[in-house]
Amino acid sequence: MDPGGAISNFRQGAFGILDGLRWSGAQRGEETVLEDGKLTINDSRTGKDYPLRIQNSSIRAIELRQIRQDPDEFGMLSYDPGYTNTASCTSRIAYIDGAKGILRYRGYPIEQLAERCSYTEVAHLLLNGELPTRHELEIWNQDVMAHSRVHENVKKFMDGFLYDAHPMGVLVSTVAALSTFYPDAKNIESRSNRKRQHVRLVSKIPTIAAYVYRKSQGYPYPEPNWDLSYSENFIHMLWNGTRREPRAEHVKILGRALDTLFILHADHEQNCSTSTMRQVASSDADPYVCVSSAAAALYGPLHGGANEAVLTMLDRIGSKHRIPEFMEKVKAGEQRLMGFGHRVYKNYDPRARIVRNVADQVFEITDRNPKIELAMELERIALEDDYFIKRKLYPNIDFYSGIIYEAMGFRPEMFTVLFAIGRVAGWLAHWEEFMADPEKRIARPRQVYTGQDKRDFVPIDERLERAQDEVL
């Protein structure tokens, strides 16, 4: 009997039982959250008290609706631009403690996963909740590689873009187009069918990304090499038959470096692109257009383009002796220190430490990017300066990742594409979790209306005269 297969079968049965218990509990209206007490809100307008349940250190925003001056009012809303303090879901996938610099996937510290796992191993963890056995990993890797080819018409679709089209624009469009190649993906109620789409997307994203790169260089599209690992095959598709094709002994080093970077990018809780994935999925859209929409959110420079901004900053500084002058301009508000600070982390981004080690591995086989010396000196000065220490501005993952990608031979326009390869497993894990959530419903945020009160219609011939009267 295959022990790996036995464990796999046991897990599937156990998870099925647990899922059934969750669903039956939800159908009976049972709470699956921790009761922490009550929060009492006093409305000074009416003098009335409203006790709200505290569950998992939060309150349900819908309970604010009962707070009103008049029975005909809609009720109180919470106003939170950018969702800085609003939880839109419960999740078991990623945990972040920004104050302590902690990031965990399914409970596992990111440092352990980055050091000991392959990307596909971590993707399996995110999508299935557990690290795979050796047997499970072999089957998973075989499935992923078997689906890595794309239809010939996908290549023709990509050929429709101009040679200088931005790689992210091509990626976003091509992933959305996959929806038309796999109409079965619309059967989102079937868990087995959803898992089929997991495999397809994890496997095809690097193929599309490699073809995006080769198209920009005028190279033909190669077939995937199933004898290589996930990241090694990506390197093969990028540079096979070109002057940049690395030696065989270097492929494993570069593949391991990319594995680590993909792991670090795989998930990061409810960021802009992941929240977009869930929002679009709430309409029951298929996973291809959901991933495409998430990638479109990642395309924005405030989300996925930060590492490119770091390179631009380092180019502008130019040399070590100009760093003190640049830092004074940062303090004066005349320059921005890119790659430092984070919306979540108020401590050293745990991923940044790992990326520094990856840089050393890559530079062993590539020309040492001179920007790394500049970046390390910039980091040293910043971490010794009270101005940055008091503001808890520490390097984040973007501070070093762009330098590594550039050393590998990627242009800055490709950086976000590489980010998307790693993040697709996280997006799909959140999609799967959302599909199975008994509280799943279409996203429909409220707004606080601040526009005009009711106005009477003005015929077109009277509008100029009315406008002149209003000015006078």
KANORVEN-V309925 format. One record per run of one state. SS is the DSSP state (~ for helix, > for strand, _ for the rest). FROM is the first residue (numbers start at 0). TO is the last residue. If there is no record, write none. Layout:
ss:SS from:FROM to:TO
ss:SS from:FROM to:TO
This chain:
ss:_ from:0 to:1
ss:~ from:2 to:26
ss:_ from:27 to:33
ss:> from:34 to:42
ss:_ from:43 to:46
ss:> from:47 to:54
ss:_ from:55 to:56
ss:> from:57 to:57
ss:_ from:58 to:59
ss:~ from:60 to:65
ss:_ from:66 to:79
ss:~ from:80 to:82
ss:_ from:83 to:92
ss:> from:93 to:96
ss:_ from:97 to:100
ss:> from:101 to:104
ss:_ from:105 to:106
ss:> from:107 to:108
ss:~ from:109 to:115
ss:_ from:116 to:117
ss:~ from:118 to:127
ss:_ from:128 to:132
ss:~ from:133 to:145
ss:_ from:146 to:150
ss:~ from:151 to:158
ss:_ from:159 to:165
ss:~ from:166 to:180
ss:_ from:181 to:181
ss:~ from:182 to:185
ss:_ from:186 to:189
ss:~ from:190 to:216
ss:_ from:217 to:228
ss:~ from:229 to:238
ss:_ from:239 to:246
ss:~ from:247 to:264
ss:_ from:265 to:270
ss:~ from:271 to:280
ss:_ from:281 to:285
ss:~ from:286 to:298
ss:_ from:299 to:304
ss:~ from:305 to:316
ss:_ from:317 to:318
ss:~ from:319 to:330
ss:_ from:331 to:338
ss:> from:339 to:339
ss:_ from:340 to:348
ss:~ from:349 to:362
ss:_ from:363 to:369
ss:~ from:370 to:382
ss:_ from:383 to:384
ss:~ from:385 to:389
ss:_ from:390 to:393
ss:> from:394 to:394
ss:_ from:395 to:396
ss:~ from:397 to:407
ss:_ from:408 to:410
ss:~ from:411 to:434
ss:_ from:435 to:458
ss:~ from:459 to:470
ss:_ from:471 to:471
